[in-house]
Amino acid sequence: MMSAPPVPSAHGEGPGSVDDLAGSLRTEVSRLAYHLRIPATKSGITPTRLAALAALARKDEGCRQGDLAVEMGVSPASMTRLIEIMVNAKWVLRQRDPSDARAFVLRLSGHGRRTLEGLRSEGTSRLSLDIKELTDDERQILAAAIPILRGIADRRLGTDSATE
């Protein structure tokens, strides 16, 4: 497998600047994310639905619809439509909140969990095939980049991966 040329130093202006590195990273992460979403898209699961399923999978105790809307950065009205779709697809359970009977708690259903796990497994298998084509040095570089990418994602999402 041919590897991309290394990005020059990320200091200063011109080739290899921080902006160039950020642009290249955004482009390649977007391309890769698109291909990793293909199995979900073929199953009728949009990126937003997939993100909501993944968010609920991290919350064993469930969460309120408004909290999920805030976490995902969508309007309450959009979240209501999204939850209706996911409940109808039997991916999500909507149950009365035991601490406040006026509110509902959302939880991933068994079907939703199996669906998400199947999609993740398929995506991982596809990515494993690509990683097998890398040299040992390329794999080491990729492995070293994971904590850096996780840190960037955590800062962008306002989360701490150590707690999730």
N, C-alpha and C positions, 0 to 999 in steps of 0.2 A: 504494500500500500504506500502510495506516495504521500509524504507528509507535507503540510504547508510550510512555506519558508518561515523562519523565525521572525517575530516582530522585533524590530530594532529597539534600542533603549527607549524607555517611556519618559524621558526627561526632555524638556525644552519644546520647541516648536518644530513644525515640519514632520518629515517621515519619522515614525516611531514616537510621536508625542502621546501624551495621556489621552487626548481626544481621538487620535488614530487607533490606539489600543482599545479604547472604549467602543468605538465604532465597529472595529473588527470583531470584538467579543460579542457585541449585540447581534451582529449579522450572523455569526456562526452558531450562537446559542439559539437564535430564532429558527434557523434552518434545521438544526438538530431537533428542537422542540416540535416543530411541524411534523417531522418524520416519526417522532415518538408518539404523537397524537393520532396517527393514521388508524391504528386498530380501534381506538375509541370512536373516532369519527365514523368508521365503517359500521360500528355498532349503534350509531345514532346518538352518541354521547358527545355533546359539544364541549369545547374547552371549558366553558363556564360550568357546565354540569359536572365535568370531571374534577374541576377545582373544588366545587362544593362537596362532592363525594369524598375527596381527599381530606378536606377540612373536617368533615364530620367523622371520618375514620380516626382522626387524631383526638377526638373528644368522646371517650368511652361513656362519660356521664351525660353526653348530649349537650345541646346548647339551644338557646332561644333563637328564633328566626331573626330578630333584630340584631342580635350579636353576630350572627353569621353574615348578615348584610354588611355590617360595619367592617368585619374582618376582610370580606371580599371586595369592599369598596363599591357596592351596588346599592341602588335605591331600594327602599322598603317595597315599593310596588313591583320592581323587577324581581326581588327575592320572593315575593308572594307567588308570582307566576312560575318561577323556577321550582319552588317547593311543591307546587301543585303537580307539575310535570314529574318530579322525582317521586312523589307519593304515588301517583297513578302508575308509574313504571315499577312500583314496589321496591325502589332502591332505598327509600327513606320512610321511617316511622314517625308520625306526628302524634305525640301523647301529651295529655294534660300535665302541667308542671305540678308536682305534689306540694311545692311550697307556695304556689299561687294558681288557683284553679282557673283564673282568667287567662293564663298564658299557656303556651304549648312548648314542649321540649322536642327537638328534632334529634333523631338517632339514626345511624346507618342500620338498615335491616340486614338480615343474613344474606338475602339476595344481593343487596347493594354491596356488601362486603365481598362476596364471592365475585361479583362483576368487577369491582375495583381490583381485587387481587389477580384476577385473570388478565385484565388489561396491563397491569404492572408486570406480570410474569411474561406476557408476550413482548412488551417493550424491552424488558431486560434481556430476553433471549435474542431479540434482533440486535441490540446494542452489543451483546457478548460476541456475536459473530464479527462485528466490526473491530472490536478490541482484540480479538484473536489474531487479526491481520497486522497488528502493530508490532514493532520491534520491542524488545525488553526495555530499551531506553525510553521509547515513546510511552510505554505503559507506566514507567516510573514517573515520567513528567506529568502524565495525566493524573496519576494517583496523588502527586504532590499538589496539583491544582485544585483538587476536590475541597479541602478545607478552606481555601481562599474563596472559591465560588460559593461555598456554603455561608461563609462570613458575609460576603456581599449580599447574598439572598436574604440572610437574616436581618441585615441592616435595612434593606429595602422593604422587607415585610414587617419590620418591627418586632421580630420574634427572637427567641434564643433557642437554637437547635438542641442545646444540652437538656432543655426541659421538655422537648417533644419527642 
